[in-house]
Amino acid sequence: MSHKMPIVVTAAIIIDENKRLFLAKRKQGDTLGGCWEFPGGKLEAGEKPDKCLEREIKEELDIEIKAAAPFNFSYFEYGEKKILLLAYLCEYKGGRARAVDCDDFGFFHKAGITDAGLKIAPADVSLLDELIVRGLIK
């Protein structure tokens, strides 16, 4: 029986003034390629989660953010791969987003996610549902 520790991953929840949610689309060749997700990345040894998230967003999207406050956590098992997702509410600080390490990105209203049937990465679904229930995105 495997007792491997989960991979710790950070995720950015960026909501604009119109209560739209920022999502990024995973590259086709990646695990879960084509799925939309909260952008972020894996925690490196000795790195603080908020700093990891700020670094990952700069690397993947070329924008500056501040990981302002923890939002919630999600645990998900993709077969043998266990993920512990640390989601932060983030503030946009500057730069113009570019798809450096993703296929696409954008801000979405709730209907643009749910009614359009965007394929959301499984580990992100519970966090997305909570954002909707709490009225943080419209």
C-alpha positions in Angstrom: 0.0 0.0 0.0 1.4 3.4 -1.0 1.6 6.1 1.5 3.3 8.8 -0.6 2.8 12.3 0.5 0.7 14.5 -1.8 2.3 16.9 -4.2 1.7 20.4 -2.8 0.5 22.8 -5.5 -0.5 26.5 -5.3 -3.4 28.0 -7.2 -4.3 31.6 -7.9 -7.8 32.9 -7.6 -7.9 36.2 -9.5 -11.2 38.0 -9.7 -11.6 41.3 -11.6 -13.8 44.2 -10.7 -16.6 42.7 -12.8 -16.6 39.6 -10.7 -15.1 37.5 -13.5 -12.7 34.7 -12.7 -9.3 34.2 -14.3 -8.6 30.7 -15.7 -5.8 29.2 -17.7 -6.0 26.3 -20.2 -3.4 23.5 -19.7 -1.2 22.7 -22.7 -2.5 19.8 -24.8 0.6 17.7 -24.2 0.5 18.1 -20.4 -1.3 15.9 -17.8 -5.0 17.1 -18.0 -4.2 18.9 -21.3 -7.0 21.1 -22.5 -8.5 21.5 -19.0 -9.1 24.9 -17.6 -7.7 25.6 -14.1 -6.6 28.1 -11.6 -3.1 29.0 -12.7 -0.3 28.1 -10.3 2.3 25.4 -9.7 4.3 23.0 -7.5 5.9 24.1 -4.3 9.7 23.8 -4.4 11.7 22.7 -1.3 12.0 25.5 1.2 9.6 27.8 -0.6 6.7 29.5 1.1 3.3 28.8 -0.7 2.5 32.5 -1.3 6.0 33.2 -2.8 5.7 30.0 -4.9 2.4 31.2 -6.4 3.8 34.7 -7.2 6.8 33.0 -8.9 4.7 30.5 -10.9 2.3 33.2 -12.2 5.2 35.3 -13.3 6.8 32.3 -15.1 3.5 31.0 -16.7 1.7 34.2 -17.5 4.3 37.0 -17.2 2.1 39.0 -14.8 2.8 40.2 -11.2 0.3 39.2 -8.5 0.2 39.2 -4.7 -1.1 36.1 -3.0 -3.2 38.2 -0.6 -5.0 35.6 1.5 -5.5 31.8 1.7 -9.0 30.9 0.2 -9.3 27.2 0.8 -7.7 23.8 0.1 -8.5 20.9 -2.2 -7.2 17.4 -2.0 -7.6 15.2 -5.1 -6.2 11.8 -6.2 -5.4 11.3 -9.9 -4.8 7.5 -9.6 -1.5 7.2 -7.7 -0.8 11.0 -7.9 -2.1 12.8 -4.9 -2.5 16.6 -5.0 -2.9 19.1 -2.2 -4.0 22.3 -3.7 -3.5 25.6 -1.7 -5.7 28.2 -3.3 -5.1 31.9 -2.6 -7.2 35.0 -3.3 -4.8 37.1 -5.3 -4.4 40.7 -6.3 -3.3 41.7 -9.8 -0.2 44.0 -9.5 0.9 44.5 -13.1 2.0 43.3 -16.5 0.1 42.1 -19.5 -0.8 38.4 -19.4 0.8 36.2 -22.1 0.3 32.4 -22.6 4.0 31.5 -21.7 3.3 28.1 -20.2 -0.4 27.5 -21.0 -2.5 27.2 -24.2 -5.0 30.0 -23.4 -6.3 32.2 -20.5 -9.0 34.7 -19.8 -11.5 36.1 -17.4 -14.9 34.3 -17.3 -18.3 35.1 -15.8 -20.0 32.2 -14.1 -22.2 31.5 -17.1 -19.1 31.4 -19.3 -17.8 28.6 -17.2 -20.8 26.5 -16.3 -23.2 27.2 -19.3 -20.4 27.0 -21.8 -19.3 23.6 -20.3 -15.7 24.5 -19.8 -13.7 21.4 -18.8 -12.4 22.2 -15.4 -9.4 20.3 -13.9 -10.9 17.9 -11.3 -8.9 19.2 -8.3 -10.3 22.8 -9.0 -14.0 21.9 -9.2 -14.8 22.1 -5.4 -13.0 25.5 -5.2 -14.9 26.8 -8.2 -18.2 25.6 -6.7 -17.4 27.5 -3.5 -16.6 30.7 -5.3 -20.0 30.5 -7.0 -21.9 29.6 -3.9 -20.3 32.5 -2.0 -21.2 34.9 -4.8 -17.5 35.9 -5.4 -18.0 35.4 -9.2 -21.1 36.5 -11.1 
